[in-house]
Amino acid sequence: MLARASGPDGEVSATNRRLIWPDGSIHWYEIERASWDGDAAHLLVTPVATSEHAGPYRLVLNEPTRLVDVVREQVTASVVITRHVPLSGEHGVQVTGRRRADGSLVWNAVVDAALDLDDPQLRTRLDAAITTVRSEIE
């Protein structure tokens, strides 16, 4: 256990592998971002777009204690590389490699909404962009 905090729905805990709350859990590499809203007293956890999680999750905490800092550190530490690669003008793809607890990498590619993925030339440039970013690490 790295940190914990209590809330009206129960305890929220951070381990070396994931964030756990009474109704669920999420691995660090599955989190796109996490932010603390002090006014509303909740931790907002947003999963990566390609994960199976339905979030975002709003975890209400009585006192954030060290938990908020640990969550931020763990999410940041899971990101190995992130690059936005232009594919058509300013529009492109955000390629991110995140490290799982076992050391393997999980890759996510989020294409800007303005791009047409049915365009075969764009798909070719997209595949090349992902391969280029992955080759920087693998």
N, CA, C and O atoms as CSV, one atom per row, in Angstrom:
chain,resi,resn,atom,element,x,y,z
A,1,MET,N,N,0.851,-1.177,0.000
A,1,MET,CA,C,0.000,0.000,0.000
A,1,MET,C,C,0.897,1.240,0.000
A,1,MET,O,O,1.742,1.414,0.877
A,2,LEU,N,N,0.693,2.090,-0.997
A,2,LEU,CA,C,1.489,3.311,-1.084
A,2,LEU,C,C,0.824,4.475,-0.351
A,2,LEU,O,O,1.497,5.288,0.283
A,3,ALA,N,N,-0.515,4.546,-0.445
A,3,ALA,CA,C,-1.264,5.616,0.218
A,3,ALA,C,C,-2.732,5.232,0.231
A,3,ALA,O,O,-3.185,4.389,-0.543
A,4,ARG,N,N,-3.465,5.877,1.139
A,4,ARG,CA,C,-4.911,5.655,1.195
A,4,ARG,C,C,-5.590,6.889,1.756
A,4,ARG,O,O,-4.985,7.708,2.448
A,5,ALA,N,N,-6.869,6.990,1.433
A,5,ALA,CA,C,-7.698,8.086,1.948
A,5,ALA,C,C,-9.123,7.556,2.057
A,5,ALA,O,O,-9.527,6.661,1.313
A,6,SER,N,N,-9.861,8.111,2.975
A,6,SER,CA,C,-11.243,7.662,3.127
A,6,SER,C,C,-12.197,8.675,2.522
A,6,SER,O,O,-11.888,9.861,2.401
A,7,GLY,N,N,-13.354,8.179,2.151
A,7,GLY,CA,C,-14.410,9.018,1.605
A,7,GLY,C,C,-15.746,8.493,2.065
A,7,GLY,O,O,-15.799,7.474,2.754
A,8,PRO,N,N,-16.825,9.154,1.705
A,8,PRO,CA,C,-18.150,8.729,2.145
A,8,PRO,C,C,-18.543,7.340,1.644
A,8,PRO,O,O,-19.384,6.674,2.247
A,9,ASP,N,N,-17.931,6.903,0.532
A,9,ASP,CA,C,-18.246,5.581,-0.014
A,9,ASP,C,C,-17.267,4.505,0.415
A,9,ASP,O,O,-17.421,3.344,0.036
A,10,GLY,N,N,-16.248,4.874,1.211
A,10,GLY,CA,C,-15.257,3.908,1.669
A,10,GLY,C,C,-13.845,4.379,1.374
A,10,GLY,O,O,-13.606,5.541,1.046
A,11,GLU,N,N,-12.926,3.448,1.501
A,11,GLU,CA,C,-11.510,3.767,1.366
A,11,GLU,C,C,-11.048,3.688,-0.090
A,11,GLU,O,O,-11.473,2.820,-0.852
A,12,VAL,N,N,-10.167,4.620,-0.450
A,12,VAL,CA,C,-9.510,4.622,-1.753
A,12,VAL,C,C,-8.035,4.385,-1.484
A,12,VAL,O,O,-7.429,5.067,-0.657
A,13,SER,N,N,-7.450,3.403,-2.193
A,13,SER,CA,C,-6.064,3.013,-1.933
A,13,SER,C,C,-5.243,3.026,-3.207
A,13,SER,O,O,-5.739,2.727,-4.294
A,14,ALA,N,N,-3.982,3.377,-3.052
A,14,ALA,CA,C,-3.028,3.333,-4.154
A,14,ALA,C,C,-1.990,2.261,-3.827
A,14,ALA,O,O,-1.344,2.304,-2.780
A,15,THR,N,N,-1.840,1.298,-4.740
A,15,THR,CA,C,-0.811,0.274,-4.593
A,15,THR,C,C,0.240,0.517,-5.672
A,15,THR,O,O,0.135,1.476,-6.437
A,16,ASN,N,N,1.232,-0.329,-5.736
A,16,ASN,CA,C,2.246,-0.160,-6.776
A,16,ASN,C,C,1.722,-0.540,-8.163
A,16,ASN,O,O,2.382,-0.266,-9.165
A,17,ARG,N,N,0.545,-1.166,-8.231
A,17,ARG,CA,C,-0.014,-1.594,-9.508
A,17,ARG,C,C,-1.255,-0.826,-9.951
A,17,ARG,O,O,-1.495,-0.668,-11.148
A,18,ARG,N,N,-2.053,-0.344,-8.978
A,18,ARG,CA,C,-3.330,0.242,-9.364
A,18,ARG,C,C,-3.943,1.103,-8.271
A,18,ARG,O,O,-3.466,1.151,-7.137
A,19,LEU,N,N,-5.015,1.778,-8.654
A,19,LEU,CA,C,-5.839,2.563,-7.747
A,19,LEU,C,C,-7.089,1.742,-7.465
A,19,LEU,O,O,-7.723,1.229,-8.388
A,20,ILE,N,N,-7.443,1.619,-6.186
A,20,ILE,CA,C,-8.563,0.770,-5.780
A,20,ILE,C,C,-9.562,1.605,-4.986
A,20,ILE,O,O,-9.174,2.370,-4.103
A,21,TRP,N,N,-10.853,1.456,-5.301
A,21,TRP,CA,C,-11.911,2.106,-4.532
A,21,TRP,C,C,-13.014,1.078,-4.319
A,21,TRP,O,O,-12.964,0.008,-4.925
A,22,PRO,N,N,-14.003,1.361,-3.483
A,22,PRO,CA,C,-15.004,0.349,-3.131
A,22,PRO,C,C,-15.712,-0.313,-4.315
A,22,PRO,O,O,-16.028,-1.501,-4.245
A,23,ASP,N,N,-15.968,0.416,-5.390
A,23,ASP,CA,C,-16.696,-0.156,-6.525
A,23,ASP,C,C,-15.816,-0.595,-7.684
A,23,ASP,O,O,-16.340,-1.031,-8.710
A,24,GLY,N,N,-14.505,-0.496,-7.558
A,24,GLY,CA,C,-13.667,-0.883,-8.682
A,24,GLY,C,C,-12.199,-0.591,-8.489
A,24,GLY,O,O,-11.748,-0.248,-7.396
A,25,SER,N,N,-11.467,-0.734,-9.572
A,25,SER,CA,C,-10.035,-0.435,-9.571
A,25,SER,C,C,-9.585,-0.203,-11.011
A,25,SER,O,O,-10.271,-0.573,-11.963
A,26,ILE,N,N,-8.420,0.415,-11.142
A,26,ILE,CA,C,-7.844,0.692,-12.454
A,26,ILE,C,C,-6.329,0.676,-12.326
A,26,ILE,O,O,-5.767,1.238,-11.386
A,27,HIS,N,N,-5.675,0.024,-13.283
A,27,HIS,CA,C,-4.214,-0.001,-13.296
A,27,HIS,C,C,-3.677,1.365,-13.707
A,27,HIS,O,O,-4.340,2.111,-14.427
A,28,TRP,N,N,-2.478,1.684,-13.246
A,28,TRP,CA,C,-1.879,2.995,-13.548
A,28,TRP,C,C,-1.764,3.229,-15.036
A,28,TRP,O,O,-2.019,4.338,-15.506
A,29,TYR,N,N,-1.383,2.205,-15.795
A,29,TYR,CA,C,-1.182,2.384,-17.232
A,29,TYR,C,C,-2.498,2.618,-17.982
A,29,TYR,O,O,-2.481,2.991,-19.155
A,30,GLU,N,N,-3.633,2.402,-17.317
A,30,GLU,CA,C,-4.930,2.618,-17.950
A,30,GLU,C,C,-5.481,4.029,-17.707
A,30,GLU,O,O,-6.561,4.370,-18.190
A,31,ILE,N,N,-4.737,4.837,-16.963
A,31,ILE,CA,C,-5.208,6.175,-16.606
A,31,ILE,C,C,-4.562,7.220,-17.508
A,31,ILE,O,O,-3.338,7.330,-17.576
A,32,GLU,N,N,-5.391,7.974,-18.188
A,32,GLU,CA,C,-4.917,9.078,-19.027
A,32,GLU,C,C,-4.482,10.250,-18.158
A,32,GLU,O,O,-3.409,10.822,-18.348
A,33,ARG,N,N,-5.347,10.599,-17.189
A,33,ARG,CA,C,-5.008,11.697,-16.272
A,33,ARG,C,C,-5.807,11.546,-14.994
A,33,ARG,O,O,-6.856,10.903,-14.957
A,34,ALA,N,N,-5.280,12.157,-13.953
A,34,ALA,CA,C,-5.965,12.211,-12.662
A,34,ALA,C,C,-5.743,13.607,-12.095
A,34,ALA,O,O,-4.626,14.124,-12.112
A,35,SER,N,N,-6.816,14.211,-11.594
A,35,SER,CA,C,-6.686,15.556,-11.054
A,35,SER,C,C,-7.544,15.695,-9.799
A,35,SER,O,O,-8.581,15.046,-9.656
A,36,TRP,N,N,-7.087,16.552,-8.903
A,36,TRP,CA,C,-7.774,16.796,-7.656
A,36,TRP,C,C,-8.547,18.100,-7.753
A,36,TRP,O,O,-7.989,19.132,-8.128
A,37,ASP,N,N,-9.825,18.058,-7.420
A,37,ASP,CA,C,-10.655,19.248,-7.334
A,37,ASP,C,C,-10.907,19.511,-5.862
A,37,ASP,O,O,-11.771,18.885,-5.248
A,38,GLY,N,N,-10.149,20.440,-5.299
A,38,GLY,CA,C,-10.247,20.733,-3.870
A,38,GLY,C,C,-11.585,21.300,-3.453
A,38,GLY,O,O,-12.051,21.032,-2.346
A,39,ASP,N,N,-12.218,22.085,-4.326
A,39,ASP,CA,C,-13.518,22.666,-3.995
A,39,ASP,C,C,-14.596,21.588,-3.871
A,39,ASP,O,O,-15.425,21.636,-2.962
A,40,ALA,N,N,-14.582,20.626,-4.779
A,40,ALA,CA,C,-15.579,19.553,-4.762
A,40,ALA,C,C,-15.111,18.356,-3.945
A,40,ALA,O,O,-15.875,17.416,-3.724
A,41,ALA,N,N,-13.865,18.384,-3.497
A,41,ALA,CA,C,-13.256,17.300,-2.704
A,41,ALA,C,C,-13.350,15.953,-3.413
A,41,ALA,O,O,-13.728,14.944,-2.817
A,42,HIS,N,N,-12.994,15.959,-4.710
A,42,HIS,CA,C,-12.961,14.679,-5.397
A,42,HIS,C,C,-11.739,14.563,-6.310
A,42,HIS,O,O,-11.205,15.544,-6.827
A,43,LEU,N,N,-11.338,13.322,-6.472
A,43,LEU,CA,C,-10.266,12.955,-7.382
A,43,LEU,C,C,-10.936,12.501,-8.665
A,43,LEU,O,O,-11.726,11.557,-8.649
A,44,LEU,N,N,-10.634,13.158,-9.777
A,44,LEU,CA,C,-11.199,12.798,-11.071
A,44,LEU,C,C,-10.175,11.938,-11.805
A,44,LEU,O,O,-9.065,12.387,-12.089
A,45,VAL,N,N,-10.554,10.709,-12.108
A,45,VAL,CA,C,-9.676,9.757,-12.774
A,45,VAL,C,C,-10.250,9.477,-14.159
A,45,VAL,O,O,-11.361,8.961,-14.285
A,46,THR,N,N,-9.488,9.818,-15.195
A,46,THR,CA,C,-9.927,9.646,-16.575
A,46,THR,C,C,-9.124,8.521,-17.222
A,46,THR,O,O,-7.907,8.640,-17.368
A,47,PRO,N,N,-9.788,7.429,-17.614
A,47,PRO,CA,C,-9.081,6.325,-18.282
A,47,PRO,C,C,-8.638,6.712,-19.695
A,47,PRO,O,O,-9.198,7.627,-20.299
A,48,VAL,N,N,-7.635,6.015,-20.212
A,48,VAL,CA,C,-7.229,6.215,-21.601
A,48,VAL,C,C,-8.407,5.843,-22.499
A,48,VAL,O,O,-9.203,4.968,-22.156
A,49,ALA,N,N,-8.513,6.498,-23.628
A,49,ALA,CA,C,-9.658,6.320,-24.519
A,49,ALA,C,C,-9.806,4.877,-24.999
A,49,ALA,O,O,-10.921,4.425,-25.257
A,50,THR,N,N,-8.708,4.161,-25.119
A,50,THR,CA,C,-8.767,2.801,-25.655
A,50,THR,C,C,-8.929,1.726,-24.583
A,50,THR,O,O,-8.908,0.536,-24.897
A,51,SER,N,N,-9.091,2.129,-23.330
A,51,SER,CA,C,-9.257,1.127,-22.267
A,51,SER,C,C,-10.697,0.634,-22.226
A,51,SER,O,O,-11.570,1.187,-22.895
A,52,GLU,N,N,-10.937,-0.393,-21.449
A,52,GLU,CA,C,-12.280,-0.957,-21.298
A,52,GLU,C,C,-13.064,-0.255,-20.188
A,52,GLU,O,O,-14.210,-0.612,-19.916
A,53,HIS,N,N,-12.460,0.723,-19.561
A,53,HIS,CA,C,-13.111,1.426,-18.455
A,53,HIS,C,C,-14.102,2.454,-18.981
A,53,HIS,O,O,-13.872,3.097,-20.006
A,54,ALA,N,N,-15.211,2.596,-18.257
A,54,ALA,CA,C,-16.280,3.491,-18.673
A,54,ALA,C,C,-16.166,4.876,-18.054
A,54,ALA,O,O,-17.014,5.727,-18.321
A,55,GLY,N,N,-15.142,5.134,-17.234
A,55,GLY,CA,C,-14.975,6.400,-16.528
A,55,GLY,C,C,-15.324,7.604,-17.379
A,55,GLY,O,O,-15.807,7.427,-18.498
A,56,PRO,N,N,-15.107,8.800,-16.912
A,56,PRO,CA,C,-14.241,9.108,-15.774
A,56,PRO,C,C,-14.905,8.767,-14.438
A,56,PRO,O,O,-16.127,8.673,-14.315
A,57,TYR,N,N,-14.035,8.591,-13.456
A,57,TYR,CA,C,-14.476,8.258,-12.111
A,57,TYR,C,C,-14.251,9.460,-11.207
A,57,TYR,O,O,-13.189,10.082,-11.232
A,58,ARG,N,N,-15.260,9.779,-10.414
A,58,ARG,CA,C,-15.148,10.846,-9.415
A,58,ARG,C,C,-15.129,10.179,-8.054
A,58,ARG,O,O,-16.138,9.645,-7.593
A,59,LEU,N,N,-13.975,10.217,-7.422
A,59,LEU,CA,C,-13.803,9.579,-6.125
A,59,LEU,C,C,-13.788,10.664,-5.058
A,59,LEU,O,O,-12.824,11.421,-4.944
A,60,VAL,N,N,-14.856,10.734,-4.282
A,60,VAL,CA,C,-14.983,11.751,-3.232
A,60,VAL,C,C,-14.165,11.314,-2.028
A,60,VAL,O,O,-14.269,10.178,-1.566
A,61,LEU,N,N,-13.343,12.242,-1.523
A,61,LEU,CA,C,-12.462,11.955,-0.386
A,61,LEU,C,C,-12.707,12.960,0.734
A,61,LEU,O,O,-12.917,14.147,0.483
A,62,ASN,N,N,-12.678,12.472,1.967
A,62,ASN,CA,C,-12.817,13.368,3.121
A,62,ASN,C,C,-11.597,14.277,3.226
A,62,ASN,O,O,-11.726,15.489,3.402
A,63,GLU,N,N,-10.445,13.696,3.118
A,63,GLU,CA,C,-9.160,14.396,3.124
A,63,GLU,C,C,-8.284,13.699,2.086
A,63,GLU,O,O,-8.171,12.474,2.115
A,64,PRO,N,N,-7.678,14.422,1.197
A,64,PRO,CA,C,-6.888,13.762,0.154
A,64,PRO,C,C,-5.607,13.111,0.675
A,64,PRO,O,O,-5.058,12.222,0.023
A,65,THR,N,N,-5.134,13.536,1.822
A,65,THR,CA,C,-3.863,13.042,2.379
A,65,THR,C,C,-2.806,12.982,1.279
A,65,THR,O,O,-2.779,13.830,0.388
A,66,ARG,N,N,-1.959,12.000,1.346
A,66,ARG,CA,C,-0.887,11.829,0.374
A,66,ARG,C,C,-1.369,11.111,-0.885
A,66,ARG,O,O,-0.641,11.031,-1.874
A,67,LEU,N,N,-2.580,10.597,-0.846
A,67,LEU,CA,C,-3.103,9.809,-1.956
A,67,LEU,C,C,-3.049,10.558,-3.285
A,67,LEU,O,O,-2.630,9.991,-4.294
A,68,VAL,N,N,-3.457,11.796,-3.297
A,68,VAL,CA,C,-3.496,12.570,-4.545
A,68,VAL,C,C,-2.105,12.672,-5.165
A,68,VAL,O,O,-1.956,12.507,-6.376
A,69,ASP,N,N,-1.104,12.938,-4.364
A,69,ASP,CA,C,0.270,13.024,-4.870
A,69,ASP,C,C,0.752,11.674,-5.402
A,69,ASP,O,O,1.400,11.610,-6.447
A,70,VAL,N,N,0.437,10.612,-4.692
A,70,VAL,CA,C,0.857,9.269,-5.121
A,70,VAL,C,C,0.185,8.897,-6.440
A,70,VAL,O,O,0.829,8.332,-7.323
A,71,VAL,N,N,-1.093,9.205,-6.581
A,71,VAL,CA,C,-1.793,8.915,-7.833
A,71,VAL,C,C,-1.119,9.654,-8.983
A,71,VAL,O,O,-0.840,9.065,-10.028
A,72,ARG,N,N,-0.866,10.914,-8.793
A,72,ARG,CA,C,-0.212,11.716,-9.837
A,72,ARG,C,C,1.159,11.120,-10.194
A,72,ARG,O,O,1.495,10.995,-11.371
A,73,GLU,N,N,1.938,10.758,-9.187
A,73,GLU,CA,C,3.267,10.178,-9.417
A,73,GLU,C,C,3.182,8.857,-10.178
A,73,GLU,O,O,3.956,8.626,-11.107
A,74,GLN,N,N,2.255,7.999,-9.791
A,74,GLN,CA,C,2.145,6.684,-10.422
A,74,GLN,C,C,1.672,6.783,-11.871
A,74,GLN,O,O,2.170,6.064,-12.737
A,75,VAL,N,N,0.724,7.661,-12.134
A,75,VAL,CA,C,0.246,7.838,-13.502
A,75,VAL,C,C,1.377,8.390,-14.374
A,75,VAL,O,O,1.615,7.900,-15.478
A,76,THR,N,N,2.062,9.404,-13.873
A,76,THR,CA,C,3.180,9.993,-14.617
A,76,THR,C,C,4.285,8.969,-14.860
A,76,THR,O,O,4.850,8.911,-15.952
A,77,ALA,N,N,4.593,8.169,-13.855
A,77,ALA,CA,C,5.663,7.167,-13.978
A,77,ALA,C,C,5.318,6.076,-14.988
A,77,ALA,O,O,6.217,5.462,-15.562
A,78,SER,N,N,4.045,5.829,-15.211
A,78,SER,CA,C,3.665,4.774,-16.157
A,78,SER,C,C,3.886,5.187,-17.615
A,78,SER,O,O,3.993,4.328,-18.491
A,79,VAL,N,N,3.955,6.488,-17.879
A,79,VAL,CA,C,4.123,6.968,-19.254
A,79,VAL,C,C,5.610,6.924,-19.631
A,79,VAL,O,O,6.443,7.601,-19.029
A,80,VAL,N,N,5.908,6.120,-20.627
A,80,VAL,CA,C,7.284,5.975,-21.106
A,80,VAL,C,C,7.565,6.968,-22.229
A,80,VAL,O,O,8.634,7.576,-22.289
A,81,ILE,N,N,6.591,7.120,-23.112
A,81,ILE,CA,C,6.747,8.037,-24.247
A,81,ILE,C,C,5.360,8.493,-24.698
A,81,ILE,O,O,4.393,7.733,-24.650
A,82,THR,N,N,5.288,9.732,-25.130
A,82,THR,CA,C,4.075,10.238,-25.761
A,82,THR,C,C,4.479,11.241,-26.833
A,82,THR,O,O,5.274,12.150,-26.592
A,83,ARG,N,N,3.924,11.058,-28.000
A,83,ARG,CA,C,4.247,11.930,-29.132
A,83,ARG,C,C,2.982,12.221,-29.923
A,83,ARG,O,O,2.164,11.332,-30.159
A,84,HIS,N,N,2.831,13.480,-30.329
A,84,HIS,CA,C,1.783,13.826,-31.281
A,84,HIS,C,C,2.464,13.905,-32.633
A,84,HIS,O,O,3.384,14.699,-32.826
A,85,VAL,N,N,2.018,13.090,-33.563
A,85,VAL,CA,C,2.608,13.032,-34.895
A,85,VAL,C,C,1.591,13.595,-35.895
A,85,VAL,O,O,0.503,13.038,-36.044
A,86,PRO,N,N,1.934,14.693,-36.580
A,86,PRO,CA,C,1.021,15.254,-37.587
A,86,PRO,C,C,0.841,14.281,-38.757
A,86,PRO,O,O,1.799,13.670,-39.231
A,87,LEU,N,N,-0.403,14.154,-39.206
A,87,LEU,CA,C,-0.698,13.291,-40.351
A,87,LEU,C,C,-1.273,14.075,-41.525
A,87,LEU,O,O,-1.090,13.707,-42.685
A,88,SER,N,N,-1.974,15.168,-41.202
A,88,SER,CA,C,-2.590,16.013,-42.229
A,88,SER,C,C,-2.688,17.419,-41.666
A,88,SER,O,O,-3.592,17.729,-40.890
A,89,GLY,N,N,-1.747,18.270,-42.065
A,89,GLY,CA,C,-1.681,19.613,-41.489
A,89,GLY,C,C,-1.338,19.510,-40.009
A,89,GLY,O,O,-0.384,18.832,-39.629
A,90,GLU,N,N,-2.122,20.186,-39.180
A,90,GLU,CA,C,-1.891,20.134,-37.734
A,90,GLU,C,C,-2.515,18.897,-37.098
A,90,GLU,O,O,-2.171,18.542,-35.971
A,91,HIS,N,N,-3.412,18.249,-37.796
A,91,HIS,CA,C,-4.121,17.094,-37.246
A,91,HIS,C,C,-3.256,15.848,-37.352
A,91,HIS,O,O,-2.522,15.656,-38.322
A,92,GLY,N,N,-3.363,15.000,-36.323
A,92,GLY,CA,C,-2.533,13.809,-36.334
A,92,GLY,C,C,-2.984,12.785,-35.316
A,92,GLY,O,O,-4.173,12.624,-35.040
A,93,VAL,N,N,-2.000,12.100,-34.769
A,93,VAL,CA,C,-2.256,11.028,-33.819
A,93,VAL,C,C,-1.370,11.206,-32.593
A,93,VAL,O,O,-0.195,11.556,-32.707
A,94,GLN,N,N,-1.939,10.965,-31.436
A,94,GLN,CA,C,-1.192,10.974,-30.176
A,94,GLN,C,C,-0.851,9.521,-29.868
A,94,GLN,O,O,-1.744,8.717,-29.597
A,95,VAL,N,N,0.427,9.183,-29.907
A,95,VAL,CA,C,0.873,7.821,-29.634
A,95,VAL,C,C,1.529,7.816,-28.254
A,95,VAL,O,O,2.434,8.604,-27.981
A,96,THR,N,N,1.058,6.915,-27.390
A,96,THR,CA,C,1.579,6.846,-26.028
A,96,THR,C,C,1.902,5.406,-25.672
A,96,THR,O,O,1.111,4.493,-25.910
A,97,GLY,N,N,3.078,5.225,-25.099
A,97,GLY,CA,C,3.473,3.925,-24.561
A,97,GLY,C,C,3.493,4.015,-23.049
A,97,GLY,O,O,4.155,4.881,-22.477
A,98,ARG,N,N,2.759,3.112,-22.400
A,98,ARG,CA,C,2.703,3.082,-20.937
A,98,ARG,C,C,3.215,1.735,-20.447
A,98,ARG,O,O,2.994,0.697,-21.071
A,99,ARG,N,N,3.906,1.782,-19.309
A,99,ARG,CA,C,4.499,0.568,-18.757
A,99,ARG,C,C,3.559,-0.087,-17.755
A,99,ARG,O,O,3.064,0.560,-16.833
A,100,ARG,N,N,3.323,-1.380,-17.951
A,100,ARG,CA,C,2.573,-2.189,-16.987
A,100,ARG,C,C,3.491,-2.527,-15.821
A,100,ARG,O,O,4.702,-2.317,-15.893
A,101,ALA,N,N,2.914,-3.048,-14.756
A,101,ALA,CA,C,3.701,-3.428,-13.582
A,101,ALA,C,C,4.708,-4.530,-13.909
A,101,ALA,O,O,5.750,-4.619,-13.259
A,102,ASP,N,N,4.418,-5.368,-14.900
A,102,ASP,CA,C,5.341,-6.445,-15.265
A,102,ASP,C,C,6.465,-5.972,-16.192
A,102,ASP,O,O,7.329,-6.761,-16.576
A,103,GLY,N,N,6.450,-4.682,-16.550
A,103,GLY,CA,C,7.504,-4.127,-17.383
A,103,GLY,C,C,7.158,-4.050,-18.862
A,103,GLY,O,O,7.833,-3.345,-19.612
A,104,SER,N,N,6.131,-4.753,-19.296
A,104,SER,CA,C,5.747,-4.702,-20.708
A,104,SER,C,C,5.078,-3.367,-21.022
A,104,SER,O,O,4.613,-2.662,-20.126
A,105,LEU,N,N,5.040,-3.038,-22.294
A,105,LEU,CA,C,4.442,-1.777,-22.723
A,105,LEU,C,C,3.072,-1.993,-23.334
A,105,LEU,O,O,2.822,-2.988,-24.014
A,106,VAL,N,N,2.191,-1.036,-23.077
A,106,VAL,CA,C,0.874,-0.977,-23.694
A,106,VAL,C,C,0.867,0.281,-24.540
A,106,VAL,O,O,1.230,1.359,-24.068
A,107,TRP,N,N,0.450,0.142,-25.798
A,107,TRP,CA,C,0.458,1.272,-26.714
A,107,TRP,C,C,-0.964,1.749,-26.993
A,107,TRP,O,O,-1.882,0.948,-27.173
A,108,ASN,N,N,-1.127,3.075,-27.025
A,108,ASN,CA,C,-2.407,3.691,-27.341
A,108,ASN,C,C,-2.163,4.706,-28.445
A,108,ASN,O,O,-1.177,5.443,-28.421
A,109,ALA,N,N,-3.061,4.737,-29.401
A,109,ALA,CA,C,-3.011,5.733,-30.467
A,109,ALA,C,C,-4.385,6.380,-30.559
A,109,ALA,O,O,-5.383,5.714,-30.834
A,110,VAL,N,N,-4.424,7.682,-30.326
A,110,VAL,CA,C,-5.681,8.423,-30.383
A,110,VAL,C,C,-5.574,9.421,-31.532
A,110,VAL,O,O,-4.751,10.336,-31.515
A,111,VAL,N,N,-6.422,9.219,-32.518
A,111,VAL,CA,C,-6.410,10.035,-33.729
A,111,VAL,C,C,-7.296,11.262,-33.519
A,111,VAL,O,O,-8.396,11.156,-32.976
A,112,ASP,N,N,-6.812,12.424,-33.953
A,112,ASP,CA,C,-7.604,13.649,-33.887
A,112,ASP,C,C,-8.927,13.437,-34.619
A,112,ASP,O,O,-8.966,12.807,-35.676
A,113,ALA,N,N,-10.001,13.965,-34.053
A,113,ALA,CA,C,-11.357,13.755,-34.578
A,113,ALA,C,C,-11.537,14.248,-36.006
A,113,ALA,O,O,-12.395,13.735,-36.724
A,114,ALA,N,N,-10.756,15.225,-36.433
A,114,ALA,CA,C,-10.934,15.811,-37.771
A,114,ALA,C,C,-10.446,14.894,-38.891
A,114,ALA,O,O,-10.683,15.183,-40.064
A,115,LEU,N,N,-9.778,13.808,-38.556
A,115,LEU,CA,C,-9.203,12.941,-39.585
A,115,LEU,C,C,-10.158,11.826,-39.988
A,115,LEU,O,O,-10.928,11.321,-39.171
A,116,ASP,N,N,-10.094,11.453,-41.262
A,116,ASP,CA,C,-10.949,10.402,-41.817
A,116,ASP,C,C,-10.164,9.098,-41.881
A,116,ASP,O,O,-9.299,8.925,-42.740
A,117,LEU,N,N,-10.471,8.187,-40.968
A,117,LEU,CA,C,-9.749,6.910,-40.927
A,117,LEU,C,C,-10.112,5.975,-42.074
A,117,LEU,O,O,-9.481,4.930,-42.234
A,118,ASP,N,N,-11.105,6.325,-42.865
A,118,ASP,CA,C,-11.452,5.517,-44.038
A,118,ASP,C,C,-10.550,5.837,-45.230
A,118,ASP,O,O,-10.570,5.126,-46.234
A,119,ASP,N,N,-9.764,6.901,-45.119
A,119,ASP,CA,C,-8.838,7.290,-46.182
A,119,ASP,C,C,-7.624,6.362,-46.137
A,119,ASP,O,O,-6.882,6.384,-45.155
A,120,PRO,N,N,-7.399,5.543,-47.177
A,120,PRO,CA,C,-6.290,4.582,-47.157
A,120,PRO,C,C,-4.905,5.237,-47.043
A,120,PRO,O,O,-4.004,4.674,-46.420
A,121,GLN,N,N,-4.734,6.425,-47.644
A,121,GLN,CA,C,-3.440,7.109,-47.531
A,121,GLN,C,C,-3.197,7.559,-46.096
A,121,GLN,O,O,-2.080,7.473,-45.586
A,122,LEU,N,N,-4.255,8.039,-45.455
A,122,LEU,CA,C,-4.128,8.444,-44.054
A,122,LEU,C,C,-3.797,7.229,-43.180
A,122,LEU,O,O,-2.958,7.321,-42.284
A,123,ARG,N,N,-4.449,6.099,-43.437
A,123,ARG,CA,C,-4.175,4.880,-42.662
A,123,ARG,C,C,-2.705,4.464,-42.806
A,123,ARG,O,O,-2.088,4.017,-41.839
A,124,THR,N,N,-2.158,4.610,-43.988
A,124,THR,CA,C,-0.753,4.271,-44.216
A,124,THR,C,C,0.148,5.193,-43.401
A,124,THR,O,O,1.096,4.729,-42.767
A,125,ARG,N,N,-0.140,6.498,-43.412
A,125,ARG,CA,C,0.650,7.456,-42.623
A,125,ARG,C,C,0.480,7.197,-41.130
A,125,ARG,O,O,1.431,7.338,-40.362
A,126,LEU,N,N,-0.739,6.815,-40.713
A,126,LEU,CA,C,-1.000,6.500,-39.308
A,126,LEU,C,C,-0.171,5.307,-38.859
A,126,LEU,O,O,0.482,5.360,-37.817
A,127,ASP,N,N,-0.192,4.238,-39.632
A,127,ASP,CA,C,0.598,3.045,-39.285
A,127,ASP,C,C,2.086,3.369,-39.205
A,127,ASP,O,O,2.785,2.883,-38.316
A,128,ALA,N,N,2.567,4.189,-40.137
A,128,ALA,CA,C,3.983,4.575,-40.137
A,128,ALA,C,C,4.315,5.417,-38.908
A,128,ALA,O,O,5.388,5.260,-38.324
A,129,ALA,N,N,3.414,6.301,-38.512
A,129,ALA,CA,C,3.646,7.147,-37.335
A,129,ALA,C,C,3.737,6.295,-36.074
A,129,ALA,O,O,4.626,6.497,-35.246
A,130,ILE,N,N,2.830,5.356,-35.930
A,130,ILE,CA,C,2.855,4.474,-34.745
A,130,ILE,C,C,4.140,3.655,-34.723
A,130,ILE,O,O,4.771,3.514,-33.675
A,131,THR,N,N,4.525,3.121,-35.858
A,131,THR,CA,C,5.759,2.323,-35.948
A,131,THR,C,C,6.980,3.165,-35.593
A,131,THR,O,O,7.885,2.688,-34.908
A,132,THR,N,N,7.010,4.395,-36.048
A,132,THR,CA,C,8.146,5.286,-35.757
A,132,THR,C,C,8.264,5.567,-34.262
A,132,THR,O,O,9.360,5.493,-33.707
A,133,VAL,N,N,7.170,5.882,-33.618
A,133,VAL,CA,C,7.208,6.167,-32.185
A,133,VAL,C,C,7.593,4.912,-31.416
A,133,VAL,O,O,8.419,4.978,-30.506
A,134,ARG,N,N,7.014,3.781,-31.761
A,134,ARG,CA,C,7.353,2.526,-31.067
A,134,ARG,C,C,8.829,2.172,-31.224
A,134,ARG,O,O,9.448,1.643,-30.301
A,135,SER,N,N,9.390,2.469,-32.403
A,135,SER,CA,C,10.797,2.133,-32.636
A,135,SER,C,C,11.753,2.946,-31.763
A,135,SER,O,O,12.905,2.558,-31.569
A,136,GLU,N,N,11.273,4.072,-31.239
A,136,GLU,CA,C,12.107,4.868,-30.327
A,136,GLU,C,C,12.343,4.146,-28.998
A,136,GLU,O,O,13.318,4.419,-28.298
A,137,ILE,N,N,11.452,3.232,-28.663
A,137,ILE,CA,C,11.516,2.550,-27.361
A,137,ILE,C,C,11.829,1.066,-27.495
A,137,ILE,O,O,12.630,0.528,-26.730
A,138,GLU,N,N,11.204,0.405,-28.456
A,138,GLU,CA,C,11.345,-1.060,-28.563
A,138,GLU,C,C,12.521,-1.445,-29.423
A,138,GLU,O,O,12.781,-2.633,-29.617
